[in-house]
Amino acid sequence: MITATRSDQELRRHRDRQSERQNMRRLYLLLYPLCLCAALTSRLSGHAEDAAERPAQSIFAEARSSAYAAAGYAFHA
């Protein structure tokens, strides 16, 4: 909750963080389907892999981590 005792600088900082979180969420929602397709394609193309070489993550977890990593790079650029 924002109170009247906060300074303008603190309010601006709060809005900036809120805006960054919103942009991160939007970027994630854009990237997740692309990463899901990439993960699915990589799994299907590697159908001759041994069981020991298969990733421990599910396709959805792999796509989620890829999307968050890609979105993080966008904010560092």
Stockholm file with secondary structure:
# STOCKHOLM 1.0

chainA/1-77         MITATRSDQELRRHRDRQSERQNMRRLYLLLYPLCLCAALTSRLSGHAEDAAERPAQSIFAEARSSAYAAAGYAFHA
#=GR chainA/1-77 SS CCCTTSCHHHHHHHHHHHHHHHHHHHHHHHHHHHHHHHHHHHHHHTTTCCGGGSCSSCHHHHHHHHHHHHHHHHHHC
#=GC SS_cons        CCCTTSCHHHHHHHHHHHHHHHHHHHHHHHHHHHHHHHHHHHHHHTTTCCGGGSCSSCHHHHHHHHHHHHHHHHHHC
//
